[in-house]
Amino acid sequence: MGDNRDCAVRALQHAGGYEYKEAQAIMSYFGRRLGRGTPWATIHKAFDQTLRVKTRTRYVGKTVYKALLGLPKIGTYIISVRGHIFTYKDGEVKDWIQSSSRMKIDQLWLVKGKKRTRAIDKIIDEGILQVEDPKRRKNRKRYRIGVPIAYPLSEVGSYKIGSYLAYSKEEARSYAKRRGGYLCEDKWRKT
């Protein structure tokens, strides 16, 4: 499947050691549309959920060329410049950008490793479905659910009405049930 404007996907792929399809699925899960650029908010959400990163401000405002001269040759860094993001891993730029570039750095993250949990596996699975069927995201519907309030000062049996974005009524019902609540369409109050 052809994709373009995928620099954020490639940065996540190289920095986290993911396969391209997995990185594409993660970005898709957080809101990236196939063949489009990735908004910065989506990039931040994806990196926070999947990578252990630390922001480095020392090189912000310097050119890529000067920063690469000063960065250690061992380690993984994600570097963002205006309109682009790429990975610098073990002394090698993993992108089309030239190491002699005079572009100024907007943000630089040190990647300490990747988070690998069941939640990320679920994100990848859901993202792959969204990549394969872009209309899948539009098929979701909001369901009203009641979930228990867990504040110490609340009365026992107090419920807060909220909404949950799901593909089916059964999915929303199981989500509410896992949290000890109910689906509003089934009954108004838990008995």
Summary of the structure (lengths in Angstrom):
residues: 191
radius of gyration: 21.0
end to end distance: 50.1
largest distance: 68.1
contacts: 536
relative contact order: 0.14
helix: 36%
strand: 26%
